[in-house]
Amino acid sequence: MKAFTRKEQAANLLKAKNEKGKPKLGSGKRFQQLAKELGSKKGKAKVKNPAALAAWIGKNKYGKVAFAKLSAKGK
């Protein structure tokens, strides 16, 4: 088994984080993806205002203060 140096370990960790496919928190891209996904729902699950629903979900998930910081950072 190969022993990795700290530099190699850090590089592998960054590579693994980037491969997960989720945008960085606070960039606004996660919000946009969720709003787009909610807007594409059909039938009974159709959403009138997907951005408002995405904001509501974010506030419940992260809390009012943390979500306000994320939204300010994303603008």
TITORPA-948657 format. One record per atom (N, C-alpha, C, O, CB): x, y, z; residue in three letters. Coordinates in Angstrom, 1 decimal, decimal comma, always signed. Glycine has a CB too. Example, Ala and Ser with C-alpha at 12.3 -4.5 7.8 and 13.67 -1.06 7.14 Angstrom:
# residues 2
<node X="+13,2" Y="-5,7" Z="+7,8" residu="ALA"/>
<node X="+12,3" Y="-4,5" Z="+7,8" residu="ALA"/>
<node X="+13,2" Y="-3,3" Z="+7,8" residu="ALA"/>
<node X="+14,2" Y="-3,3" Z="+8,5" residu="ALA"/>
<node X="+11,3" Y="-4,5" Z="+9,0" residu="ALA"/>
<node X="+12,8" Y="-2,2" Z="+7,1" residu="SER"/>
<node X="+13,7" Y="-1,1" Z="+7,1" residu="SER"/>
<node X="+12,9" Y="+0,0" Z="+7,9" residu="SER"/>
<node X="+13,4" Y="+1,1" Z="+8,0" residu="SER"/>
<node X="+14,1" Y="-0,6" Z="+5,7" residu="SER"/>
# end
This chain:
# residues 75
<node X="+0,8" Y="-1,2" Z="+0,0" residu="MET"/>
<node X="+0,0" Y="+0,0" Z="+0,0" residu="MET"/>
<node X="+0,9" Y="+1,2" Z="+0,0" residu="MET"/>
<node X="+1,8" Y="+1,3" Z="+0,8" residu="MET"/>
<node X="-1,0" Y="+0,0" Z="+1,2" residu="MET"/>
<node X="+0,6" Y="+2,2" Z="-0,9" residu="LYS"/>
<node X="+1,3" Y="+3,4" Z="-1,0" residu="LYS"/>
<node X="+1,0" Y="+4,4" Z="+0,1" residu="LYS"/>
<node X="-0,2" Y="+4,6" Z="+0,4" residu="LYS"/>
<node X="+1,1" Y="+4,0" Z="-2,4" residu="LYS"/>
<node X="+2,0" Y="+5,0" Z="+0,7" residu="ALA"/>
<node X="+1,8" Y="+6,1" Z="+1,6" residu="ALA"/>
<node X="+1,8" Y="+7,4" Z="+0,9" residu="ALA"/>
<node X="+2,7" Y="+7,7" Z="+0,2" residu="ALA"/>
<node X="+2,9" Y="+6,0" Z="+2,7" residu="ALA"/>
<node X="+0,7" Y="+8,2" Z="+1,1" residu="PHE"/>
<node X="+0,6" Y="+9,5" Z="+0,5" residu="PHE"/>
<node X="+1,2" Y="+10,6" Z="+1,3" residu="PHE"/>
<node X="+1,1" Y="+10,5" Z="+2,6" residu="PHE"/>
<node X="-0,9" Y="+9,8" Z="+0,1" residu="PHE"/>
<node X="+1,8" Y="+11,6" Z="+0,7" residu="THR"/>
<node X="+2,2" Y="+12,7" Z="+1,4" residu="THR"/>
<node X="+1,1" Y="+13,6" Z="+1,7" residu="THR"/>
<node X="+0,0" Y="+13,4" Z="+1,2" residu="THR"/>
<node X="+3,3" Y="+13,5" Z="+0,6" residu="THR"/>
<node X="+1,3" Y="+14,6" Z="+2,6" residu="ARG"/>
<node X="+0,2" Y="+15,5" Z="+2,9" residu="ARG"/>
<node X="-0,3" Y="+16,3" Z="+1,7" residu="ARG"/>
<node X="-1,5" Y="+16,5" Z="+1,5" residu="ARG"/>
<node X="+0,6" Y="+16,5" Z="+4,0" residu="ARG"/>
<node X="+0,6" Y="+16,7" Z="+0,8" residu="LYS"/>
<node X="+0,3" Y="+17,4" Z="-0,4" residu="LYS"/>
<node X="-0,6" Y="+16,5" Z="-1,3" residu="LYS"/>
<node X="-1,6" Y="+17,0" Z="-1,9" residu="LYS"/>
<node X="+1,6" Y="+17,9" Z="-1,1" residu="LYS"/>
<node X="-0,2" Y="+15,3" Z="-1,4" residu="GLU"/>
<node X="-1,0" Y="+14,3" Z="-2,3" residu="GLU"/>
<node X="-2,4" Y="+14,1" Z="-1,7" residu="GLU"/>
<node X="-3,4" Y="+14,0" Z="-2,4" residu="GLU"/>
<node X="-0,3" Y="+13,0" Z="-2,4" residu="GLU"/>
<node X="-2,4" Y="+14,0" Z="-0,3" residu="GLN"/>
<node X="-3,7" Y="+13,8" Z="+0,3" residu="GLN"/>
<node X="-4,6" Y="+15,0" Z="+0,1" residu="GLN"/>
<node X="-5,8" Y="+14,8" Z="-0,1" residu="GLN"/>
<node X="-3,5" Y="+13,6" Z="+1,8" residu="GLN"/>
<node X="-4,1" Y="+16,2" Z="+0,2" residu="ALA"/>
<node X="-4,9" Y="+17,4" Z="+0,0" residu="ALA"/>
<node X="-5,4" Y="+17,5" Z="-1,4" residu="ALA"/>
<node X="-6,5" Y="+17,8" Z="-1,7" residu="ALA"/>
<node X="-4,1" Y="+18,7" Z="+0,3" residu="ALA"/>
<node X="-4,5" Y="+17,1" Z="-2,4" residu="ALA"/>
<node X="-4,9" Y="+17,1" Z="-3,8" residu="ALA"/>
<node X="-6,0" Y="+16,1" Z="-4,0" residu="ALA"/>
<node X="-7,0" Y="+16,4" Z="-4,8" residu="ALA"/>
<node X="-3,7" Y="+16,8" Z="-4,7" residu="ALA"/>
<node X="-5,9" Y="+14,9" Z="-3,4" residu="ASN"/>
<node X="-7,0" Y="+13,9" Z="-3,6" residu="ASN"/>
<node X="-8,3" Y="+14,3" Z="-3,0" residu="ASN"/>
<node X="-9,4" Y="+14,0" Z="-3,5" residu="ASN"/>
<node X="-6,5" Y="+12,6" Z="-3,0" residu="ASN"/>
<node X="-8,2" Y="+15,0" Z="-1,9" residu="LEU"/>
<node X="-9,4" Y="+15,5" Z="-1,2" residu="LEU"/>
<node X="-10,1" Y="+16,5" Z="-2,0" residu="LEU"/>
<node X="-11,4" Y="+16,5" Z="-2,2" residu="LEU"/>
<node X="-9,1" Y="+16,1" Z="+0,2" residu="LEU"/>
<node X="-9,4" Y="+17,5" Z="-2,6" residu="LEU"/>
<node X="-10,0" Y="+18,5" Z="-3,5" residu="LEU"/>
<node X="-10,6" Y="+17,9" Z="-4,7" residu="LEU"/>
<node X="-11,7" Y="+18,3" Z="-5,2" residu="LEU"/>
<node X="-8,9" Y="+19,5" Z="-3,9" residu="LEU"/>
<node X="-9,9" Y="+16,9" Z="-5,3" residu="LYS"/>
<node X="-10,4" Y="+16,2" Z="-6,5" residu="LYS"/>
<node X="-11,7" Y="+15,5" Z="-6,1" residu="LYS"/>
<node X="-12,7" Y="+15,5" Z="-6,9" residu="LYS"/>
<node X="-9,4" Y="+15,2" Z="-7,0" residu="LYS"/>
<node X="-11,8" Y="+14,8" Z="-5,0" residu="ALA"/>
<node X="-13,0" Y="+14,1" Z="-4,6" residu="ALA"/>
<node X="-14,1" Y="+15,1" Z="-4,3" residu="ALA"/>
<node X="-15,3" Y="+14,8" Z="-4,7" residu="ALA"/>
<node X="-12,7" Y="+13,3" Z="-3,3" residu="ALA"/>
<node X="-13,9" Y="+16,2" Z="-3,7" residu="LYS"/>
<node X="-14,9" Y="+17,2" Z="-3,5" residu="LYS"/>
<node X="-15,5" Y="+17,7" Z="-4,8" residu="LYS"/>
<node X="-16,7" Y="+17,9" Z="-4,9" residu="LYS"/>
<node X="-14,4" Y="+18,3" Z="-2,7" residu="LYS"/>
<node X="-14,6" Y="+18,0" Z="-5,8" residu="ASN"/>
<node X="-15,1" Y="+18,5" Z="-7,0" residu="ASN"/>
<node X="-15,8" Y="+17,5" Z="-7,9" residu="ASN"/>
<node X="-16,7" Y="+17,8" Z="-8,7" residu="ASN"/>
<node X="-13,9" Y="+19,0" Z="-7,8" residu="ASN"/>
<node X="-15,6" Y="+16,2" Z="-7,6" residu="GLU"/>
<node X="-16,3" Y="+15,1" Z="-8,4" residu="GLU"/>
<node X="-17,7" Y="+14,9" Z="-7,9" residu="GLU"/>
<node X="-18,5" Y="+14,2" Z="-8,7" residu="GLU"/>
<node X="-15,5" Y="+13,9" Z="-8,3" residu="GLU"/>
<node X="-18,1" Y="+15,4" Z="-6,8" residu="LYS"/>
<node X="-19,4" Y="+15,1" Z="-6,3" residu="LYS"/>
<node X="-20,5" Y="+15,8" Z="-7,1" residu="LYS"/>
<node X="-21,7" Y="+15,3" Z="-7,1" residu="LYS"/>
<node X="-19,5" Y="+15,6" Z="-4,9" residu="LYS"/>
<node X="-20,2" Y="+16,9" Z="-7,8" residu="GLY"/>
<node X="-21,1" Y="+17,5" Z="-8,8" residu="GLY"/>
<node X="-22,0" Y="+18,6" Z="-8,2" residu="GLY"/>
<node X="-22,7" Y="+19,2" Z="-8,9" residu="GLY"/>
<node X="-22,0" Y="+16,4" Z="-9,3" residu="GLY"/>
<node X="-21,9" Y="+18,8" Z="-6,9" residu="LYS"/>
<node X="-22,7" Y="+19,9" Z="-6,3" residu="LYS"/>
<node X="-21,9" Y="+21,2" Z="-6,3" residu="LYS"/>
<node X="-20,7" Y="+21,2" Z="-6,0" residu="LYS"/>
<node X="-23,1" Y="+19,6" Z="-4,9" residu="LYS"/>
<node X="-22,5" Y="+22,3" Z="-6,8" residu="PRO"/>
<node X="-21,8" Y="+23,6" Z="-6,8" residu="PRO"/>
<node X="-21,5" Y="+24,0" Z="-5,3" residu="PRO"/>
<node X="-22,1" Y="+23,5" Z="-4,4" residu="PRO"/>
<node X="-22,6" Y="+24,7" Z="-7,5" residu="PRO"/>
<node X="-20,6" Y="+24,9" Z="-5,2" residu="LYS"/>
<node X="-20,2" Y="+25,4" Z="-3,9" residu="LYS"/>
<node X="-21,3" Y="+26,2" Z="-3,2" residu="LYS"/>
<node X="-22,1" Y="+26,9" Z="-3,9" residu="LYS"/>
<node X="-18,9" Y="+26,3" Z="-4,0" residu="LYS"/>
<node X="-21,5" Y="+25,9" Z="-1,9" residu="LEU"/>
<node X="-22,6" Y="+26,6" Z="-1,2" residu="LEU"/>
<node X="-22,4" Y="+28,1" Z="-1,1" residu="LEU"/>
<node X="-21,3" Y="+28,5" Z="-0,8" residu="LEU"/>
<node X="-22,7" Y="+26,0" Z="+0,2" residu="LEU"/>
<node X="-23,4" Y="+28,8" Z="-1,5" residu="GLY"/>
<node X="-23,3" Y="+30,3" Z="-1,5" residu="GLY"/>
<node X="-23,1" Y="+30,9" Z="-2,9" residu="GLY"/>
<node X="-23,1" Y="+32,1" Z="-3,0" residu="GLY"/>
<node X="-22,2" Y="+30,7" Z="-0,5" residu="GLY"/>
<node X="-22,8" Y="+30,0" Z="-3,8" residu="SER"/>
<node X="-22,6" Y="+30,5" Z="-5,2" residu="SER"/>
<node X="-23,9" Y="+30,9" Z="-5,9" residu="SER"/>
<node X="-23,9" Y="+31,6" Z="-6,9" residu="SER"/>
<node X="-21,9" Y="+29,5" Z="-6,0" residu="SER"/>
<node X="-25,0" Y="+30,4" Z="-5,4" residu="GLY"/>
<node X="-26,3" Y="+30,6" Z="-6,0" residu="GLY"/>
<node X="-26,7" Y="+29,6" Z="-7,0" residu="GLY"/>
<node X="-27,9" Y="+29,6" Z="-7,5" residu="GLY"/>
<node X="-26,4" Y="+32,0" Z="-6,6" residu="GLY"/>
<node X="-25,8" Y="+28,7" Z="-7,4" residu="LYS"/>
<node X="-26,1" Y="+27,7" Z="-8,5" residu="LYS"/>
<node X="-27,0" Y="+26,6" Z="-7,9" residu="LYS"/>
<node X="-27,8" Y="+26,1" Z="-8,7" residu="LYS"/>
<node X="-24,8" Y="+27,2" Z="-9,0" residu="LYS"/>
<node X="-26,8" Y="+26,2" Z="-6,7" residu="ARG"/>
<node X="-27,7" Y="+25,2" Z="-6,1" residu="ARG"/>
<node X="-29,1" Y="+25,7" Z="-6,1" residu="ARG"/>
<node X="-30,1" Y="+25,0" Z="-6,4" residu="ARG"/>
<node X="-27,2" Y="+24,8" Z="-4,6" residu="ARG"/>
<node X="-29,3" Y="+27,0" Z="-5,7" residu="PHE"/>
<node X="-30,7" Y="+27,6" Z="-5,7" residu="PHE"/>
<node X="-31,3" Y="+27,6" Z="-7,1" residu="PHE"/>
<node X="-32,4" Y="+27,2" Z="-7,2" residu="PHE"/>
<node X="-30,6" Y="+29,0" Z="-5,1" residu="PHE"/>
<node X="-30,5" Y="+28,0" Z="-8,1" residu="GLN"/>
<node X="-31,0" Y="+28,0" Z="-9,4" residu="GLN"/>
<node X="-31,4" Y="+26,6" Z="-9,9" residu="GLN"/>
<node X="-32,4" Y="+26,5" Z="-10,6" residu="GLN"/>
<node X="-29,9" Y="+28,6" Z="-10,3" residu="GLN"/>
<node X="-30,5" Y="+25,6" Z="-9,6" residu="GLN"/>
<node X="-30,8" Y="+24,3" Z="-10,0" residu="GLN"/>
<node X="-32,1" Y="+23,8" Z="-9,4" residu="GLN"/>
<node X="-33,0" Y="+23,1" Z="-10,0" residu="GLN"/>
<node X="-29,7" Y="+23,3" Z="-9,6" residu="GLN"/>
<node X="-32,3" Y="+24,0" Z="-8,1" residu="LEU"/>
<node X="-33,5" Y="+23,6" Z="-7,4" residu="LEU"/>
<node X="-34,7" Y="+24,3" Z="-8,0" residu="LEU"/>
<node X="-35,8" Y="+23,7" Z="-8,2" residu="LEU"/>
<node X="-33,4" Y="+23,9" Z="-5,9" residu="LEU"/>
<node X="-34,6" Y="+25,6" Z="-8,2" residu="ALA"/>
<node X="-35,8" Y="+26,3" Z="-8,7" residu="ALA"/>
<node X="-36,1" Y="+25,8" Z="-10,1" residu="ALA"/>
<node X="-37,3" Y="+25,7" Z="-10,5" residu="ALA"/>
<node X="-35,5" Y="+27,8" Z="-8,8" residu="ALA"/>
<node X="-35,1" Y="+25,5" Z="-10,9" residu="LYS"/>
<node X="-35,4" Y="+25,0" Z="-12,3" residu="LYS"/>
<node X="-36,0" Y="+23,6" Z="-12,2" residu="LYS"/>
<node X="-37,0" Y="+23,3" Z="-13,0" residu="LYS"/>
<node X="-34,0" Y="+24,9" Z="-13,1" residu="LYS"/>
<node X="-35,5" Y="+22,8" Z="-11,3" residu="GLU"/>
<node X="-36,1" Y="+21,4" Z="-11,1" residu="GLU"/>
<node X="-37,6" Y="+21,5" Z="-10,6" residu="GLU"/>
<node X="-38,4" Y="+20,7" Z="-11,1" residu="GLU"/>
<node X="-35,3" Y="+20,6" Z="-10,1" residu="GLU"/>
<node X="-37,8" Y="+22,4" Z="-9,7" residu="LEU"/>
<node X="-39,2" Y="+22,6" Z="-9,2" residu="LEU"/>
<node X="-40,1" Y="+23,1" Z="-10,3" residu="LEU"/>
<node X="-41,3" Y="+22,8" Z="-10,3" residu="LEU"/>
<node X="-39,2" Y="+23,5" Z="-8,0" residu="LEU"/>
<node X="-39,6" Y="+24,0" Z="-11,1" residu="GLY"/>
<node X="-40,4" Y="+24,6" Z="-12,2" residu="GLY"/>
<node X="-40,8" Y="+23,6" Z="-13,3" residu="GLY"/>
<node X="-41,7" Y="+23,8" Z="-14,0" residu="GLY"/>
<node X="-39,7" Y="+25,7" Z="-12,8" residu="GLY"/>
<node X="-40,0" Y="+22,5" Z="-13,4" residu="SER"/>
<node X="-40,2" Y="+21,6" Z="-14,5" residu="SER"/>
<node X="-41,2" Y="+20,5" Z="-14,1" residu="SER"/>
<node X="-41,5" Y="+19,6" Z="-14,9" residu="SER"/>
<node X="-38,9" Y="+20,9" Z="-14,9" residu="SER"/>
<node X="-41,7" Y="+20,5" Z="-12,8" residu="LYS"/>
<node X="-42,7" Y="+19,5" Z="-12,4" residu="LYS"/>
<node X="-44,0" Y="+19,7" Z="-13,1" residu="LYS"/>
<node X="-44,4" Y="+20,8" Z="-13,4" residu="LYS"/>
<node X="-42,9" Y="+19,7" Z="-10,8" residu="LYS"/>
<node X="-44,7" Y="+18,6" Z="-13,4" residu="LYS"/>
<node X="-46,0" Y="+18,6" Z="-14,1" residu="LYS"/>
<node X="-47,1" Y="+18,0" Z="-13,2" residu="LYS"/>
<node X="-46,8" Y="+17,4" Z="-12,2" residu="LYS"/>
<node X="-45,8" Y="+17,8" Z="-15,4" residu="LYS"/>
<node X="-48,3" Y="+18,2" Z="-13,7" residu="GLY"/>
<node X="-49,5" Y="+17,6" Z="-13,0" residu="GLY"/>
<node X="-49,8" Y="+18,2" Z="-11,7" residu="GLY"/>
<node X="-49,7" Y="+19,5" Z="-11,5" residu="GLY"/>
<node X="-49,2" Y="+16,1" Z="-12,8" residu="GLY"/>
<node X="-50,1" Y="+17,4" Z="-10,7" residu="LYS"/>
<node X="-50,5" Y="+17,9" Z="-9,3" residu="LYS"/>
<node X="-49,3" Y="+18,6" Z="-8,6" residu="LYS"/>
<node X="-49,5" Y="+19,5" Z="-7,8" residu="LYS"/>
<node X="-51,0" Y="+16,8" Z="-8,5" residu="LYS"/>
<node X="-48,1" Y="+18,2" Z="-8,9" residu="ALA"/>
<node X="-46,9" Y="+18,7" Z="-8,3" residu="ALA"/>
<node X="-46,4" Y="+20,0" Z="-8,9" residu="ALA"/>
<node X="-45,4" Y="+20,5" Z="-8,5" residu="ALA"/>
<node X="-45,8" Y="+17,7" Z="-8,3" residu="ALA"/>
<node X="-47,1" Y="+20,6" Z="-9,9" residu="LYS"/>
<node X="-46,7" Y="+21,8" Z="-10,6" residu="LYS"/>
<node X="-46,7" Y="+22,9" Z="-9,6" residu="LYS"/>
<node X="-47,6" Y="+23,1" Z="-8,7" residu="LYS"/>
<node X="-47,7" Y="+22,1" Z="-11,7" residu="LYS"/>
<node X="-45,6" Y="+23,7" Z="-9,7" residu="VAL"/>
<node X="-45,3" Y="+24,8" Z="-8,7" residu="VAL"/>
<node X="-45,5" Y="+26,1" Z="-9,5" residu="VAL"/>
<node X="-45,0" Y="+26,3" Z="-10,6" residu="VAL"/>
<node X="-43,9" Y="+24,7" Z="-8,1" residu="VAL"/>
<node X="-46,3" Y="+27,0" Z="-8,9" residu="LYS"/>
<node X="-46,6" Y="+28,3" Z="-9,5" residu="LYS"/>
<node X="-45,3" Y="+29,2" Z="-9,4" residu="LYS"/>
<node X="-45,0" Y="+29,9" Z="-10,4" residu="LYS"/>
<node X="-47,7" Y="+29,0" Z="-8,8" residu="LYS"/>
<node X="-44,6" Y="+29,2" Z="-8,3" residu="ASN"/>
<node X="-43,5" Y="+30,1" Z="-8,1" residu="ASN"/>
<node X="-42,3" Y="+29,3" Z="-7,6" residu="ASN"/>
<node X="-42,1" Y="+29,2" Z="-6,4" residu="ASN"/>
<node X="-43,8" Y="+31,3" Z="-7,2" residu="ASN"/>
<node X="-41,5" Y="+28,6" Z="-8,5" residu="PRO"/>
<node X="-40,5" Y="+27,7" Z="-8,0" residu="PRO"/>
<node X="-39,4" Y="+28,4" Z="-7,2" residu="PRO"/>
<node X="-38,8" Y="+27,8" Z="-6,3" residu="PRO"/>
<node X="-39,9" Y="+27,0" Z="-9,2" residu="PRO"/>
<node X="-39,1" Y="+29,7" Z="-7,5" residu="ALA"/>
<node X="-38,0" Y="+30,4" Z="-6,8" residu="ALA"/>
<node X="-38,4" Y="+30,6" Z="-5,3" residu="ALA"/>
<node X="-37,6" Y="+30,5" Z="-4,4" residu="ALA"/>
<node X="-37,7" Y="+31,7" Z="-7,4" residu="ALA"/>
<node X="-39,7" Y="+30,9" Z="-5,1" residu="ALA"/>
<node X="-40,2" Y="+31,1" Z="-3,8" residu="ALA"/>
<node X="-40,2" Y="+29,8" Z="-3,0" residu="ALA"/>
<node X="-39,8" Y="+29,8" Z="-1,8" residu="ALA"/>
<node X="-41,7" Y="+31,7" Z="-3,8" residu="ALA"/>
<node X="-40,5" Y="+28,7" Z="-3,6" residu="LEU"/>
<node X="-40,5" Y="+27,4" Z="-2,9" residu="LEU"/>
<node X="-39,1" Y="+27,0" Z="-2,6" residu="LEU"/>
<node X="-38,8" Y="+26,5" Z="-1,5" residu="LEU"/>
<node X="-41,2" Y="+26,4" Z="-3,8" residu="LEU"/>
<node X="-38,1" Y="+27,3" Z="-3,5" residu="ALA"/>
<node X="-36,7" Y="+27,0" Z="-3,3" residu="ALA"/>
<node X="-36,2" Y="+27,9" Z="-2,1" residu="ALA"/>
<node X="-35,4" Y="+27,4" Z="-1,3" residu="ALA"/>
<node X="-35,9" Y="+27,3" Z="-4,6" residu="ALA"/>
<node X="-36,6" Y="+29,1" Z="-2,0" residu="ALA"/>
<node X="-36,2" Y="+30,0" Z="-0,9" residu="ALA"/>
<node X="-36,8" Y="+29,4" Z="+0,4" residu="ALA"/>
<node X="-36,1" Y="+29,4" Z="+1,4" residu="ALA"/>
<node X="-36,7" Y="+31,4" Z="-1,1" residu="ALA"/>
<node X="-38,0" Y="+29,0" Z="+0,4" residu="TRP"/>
<node X="-38,7" Y="+28,5" Z="+1,6" residu="TRP"/>
<node X="-37,9" Y="+27,2" Z="+2,1" residu="TRP"/>
<node X="-37,7" Y="+27,0" Z="+3,3" residu="TRP"/>
<node X="-40,1" Y="+28,1" Z="+1,3" residu="TRP"/>
<node X="-37,6" Y="+26,3" Z="+1,1" residu="ILE"/>
<node X="-36,8" Y="+25,1" Z="+1,5" residu="ILE"/>
<node X="-35,5" Y="+25,5" Z="+2,1" residu="ILE"/>
<node X="-35,0" Y="+24,9" Z="+3,0" residu="ILE"/>
<node X="-36,6" Y="+24,2" Z="+0,2" residu="ILE"/>
<node X="-34,8" Y="+26,4" Z="+1,5" residu="GLY"/>
<node X="-33,5" Y="+26,9" Z="+2,0" residu="GLY"/>
<node X="-33,5" Y="+27,5" Z="+3,3" residu="GLY"/>
<node X="-32,7" Y="+27,2" Z="+4,2" residu="GLY"/>
<node X="-32,9" Y="+27,9" Z="+1,0" residu="GLY"/>
<node X="-34,6" Y="+28,3" Z="+3,6" residu="LYS"/>
<node X="-34,7" Y="+28,9" Z="+4,9" residu="LYS"/>
<node X="-35,0" Y="+27,8" Z="+6,0" residu="LYS"/>
<node X="-34,4" Y="+27,9" Z="+7,1" residu="LYS"/>
<node X="-35,9" Y="+29,9" Z="+4,9" residu="LYS"/>
<node X="-35,8" Y="+26,8" Z="+5,6" residu="ASN"/>
<node X="-36,0" Y="+25,7" Z="+6,6" residu="ASN"/>
<node X="-34,8" Y="+24,8" Z="+6,8" residu="ASN"/>
<node X="-34,6" Y="+24,4" Z="+7,9" residu="ASN"/>
<node X="-37,2" Y="+24,8" Z="+6,1" residu="ASN"/>
<node X="-34,0" Y="+24,6" Z="+5,8" residu="LYS"/>
<node X="-32,8" Y="+23,8" Z="+5,9" residu="LYS"/>
<node X="-31,7" Y="+24,5" Z="+6,6" residu="LYS"/>
<node X="-31,1" Y="+23,8" Z="+7,5" residu="LYS"/>
<node X="-32,4" Y="+23,4" Z="+4,5" residu="LYS"/>
<node X="-31,4" Y="+25,7" Z="+6,3" residu="TYR"/>
<node X="-30,2" Y="+26,4" Z="+6,9" residu="TYR"/>
<node X="-30,6" Y="+27,4" Z="+8,0" residu="TYR"/>
<node X="-29,7" Y="+27,9" Z="+8,7" residu="TYR"/>
<node X="-29,5" Y="+27,1" Z="+5,8" residu="TYR"/>
<node X="-31,8" Y="+27,8" Z="+8,1" residu="GLY"/>
<node X="-32,2" Y="+28,8" Z="+9,1" residu="GLY"/>
<node X="-32,2" Y="+30,1" Z="+8,5" residu="GLY"/>
<node X="-31,6" Y="+30,4" Z="+7,4" residu="GLY"/>
<node X="-31,2" Y="+28,8" Z="+10,3" residu="GLY"/>
<node X="-33,0" Y="+31,0" Z="+9,1" residu="LYS"/>
<node X="-33,2" Y="+32,4" Z="+8,5" residu="LYS"/>
<node X="-31,9" Y="+33,2" Z="+8,3" residu="LYS"/>
<node X="-31,7" Y="+33,7" Z="+7,3" residu="LYS"/>
<node X="-34,2" Y="+33,1" Z="+9,4" residu="LYS"/>
<node X="-31,1" Y="+33,2" Z="+9,4" residu="VAL"/>
<node X="-29,9" Y="+34,0" Z="+9,4" residu="VAL"/>
<node X="-28,9" Y="+33,5" Z="+8,4" residu="VAL"/>
<node X="-28,3" Y="+34,2" Z="+7,6" residu="VAL"/>
<node X="-29,3" Y="+34,1" Z="+10,8" residu="VAL"/>
<node X="-28,6" Y="+32,2" Z="+8,4" residu="ALA"/>
<node X="-27,6" Y="+31,5" Z="+7,6" residu="ALA"/>
<node X="-28,1" Y="+31,7" Z="+6,1" residu="ALA"/>
<node X="-27,2" Y="+31,9" Z="+5,2" residu="ALA"/>
<node X="-27,4" Y="+30,1" Z="+7,9" residu="ALA"/>
<node X="-29,4" Y="+31,5" Z="+5,8" residu="PHE"/>
<node X="-29,8" Y="+31,6" Z="+4,4" residu="PHE"/>
<node X="-29,7" Y="+33,0" Z="+3,9" residu="PHE"/>
<node X="-29,4" Y="+33,2" Z="+2,8" residu="PHE"/>
<node X="-31,3" Y="+31,1" Z="+4,3" residu="PHE"/>
<node X="-29,9" Y="+34,0" Z="+4,8" residu="ALA"/>
<node X="-29,8" Y="+35,4" Z="+4,4" residu="ALA"/>
<node X="-28,3" Y="+35,7" Z="+4,0" residu="ALA"/>
<node X="-28,1" Y="+36,4" Z="+3,1" residu="ALA"/>
<node X="-30,3" Y="+36,3" Z="+5,5" residu="ALA"/>
<node X="-27,4" Y="+35,1" Z="+4,8" residu="LYS"/>
<node X="-26,0" Y="+35,3" Z="+4,5" residu="LYS"/>
<node X="-25,7" Y="+34,6" Z="+3,1" residu="LYS"/>
<node X="-24,9" Y="+35,2" Z="+2,3" residu="LYS"/>
<node X="-25,1" Y="+34,7" Z="+5,6" residu="LYS"/>
<node X="-26,2" Y="+33,5" Z="+2,9" residu="LEU"/>
<node X="-25,9" Y="+32,7" Z="+1,6" residu="LEU"/>
<node X="-26,5" Y="+33,5" Z="+0,5" residu="LEU"/>
<node X="-25,9" Y="+33,6" Z="-0,6" residu="LEU"/>
<node X="-26,5" Y="+31,3" Z="+1,7" residu="LEU"/>
<node X="-27,7" Y="+34,1" Z="+0,6" residu="SER"/>
<node X="-28,3" Y="+34,8" Z="-0,5" residu="SER"/>
<node X="-27,6" Y="+36,1" Z="-0,8" residu="SER"/>
<node X="-27,5" Y="+36,5" Z="-1,9" residu="SER"/>
<node X="-29,8" Y="+35,1" Z="-0,2" residu="SER"/>
<node X="-27,1" Y="+36,7" Z="+0,2" residu="ALA"/>
<node X="-26,3" Y="+38,0" Z="+0,0" residu="ALA"/>
<node X="-25,0" Y="+37,6" Z="-0,7" residu="ALA"/>
<node X="-24,5" Y="+38,4" Z="-1,5" residu="ALA"/>
<node X="-26,0" Y="+38,7" Z="+1,4" residu="ALA"/>
<node X="-24,4" Y="+36,5" Z="-0,3" residu="LYS"/>
<node X="-23,1" Y="+36,0" Z="-0,9" residu="LYS"/>
<node X="-23,3" Y="+35,6" Z="-2,4" residu="LYS"/>
<node X="-22,4" Y="+35,8" Z="-3,2" residu="LYS"/>
<node X="-22,6" Y="+34,9" Z="-0,1" residu="LYS"/>
<node X="-24,5" Y="+35,1" Z="-2,7" residu="GLY"/>
<node X="-24,8" Y="+34,6" Z="-4,0" residu="GLY"/>
<node X="-25,1" Y="+35,7" Z="-5,0" residu="GLY"/>
<node X="-25,1" Y="+35,4" Z="-6,2" residu="GLY"/>
<node X="-25,9" Y="+33,7" Z="-4,0" residu="GLY"/>
<node X="-25,4" Y="+36,9" Z="-4,6" residu="LYS"/>
<node X="-25,7" Y="+38,0" Z="-5,5" residu="LYS"/>
<node X="-24,5" Y="+38,6" Z="-6,1" residu="LYS"/>
<node X="-24,6" Y="+39,6" Z="-6,9" residu="LYS"/>
<node X="-26,5" Y="+39,1" Z="-4,8" residu="LYS"/>
# end
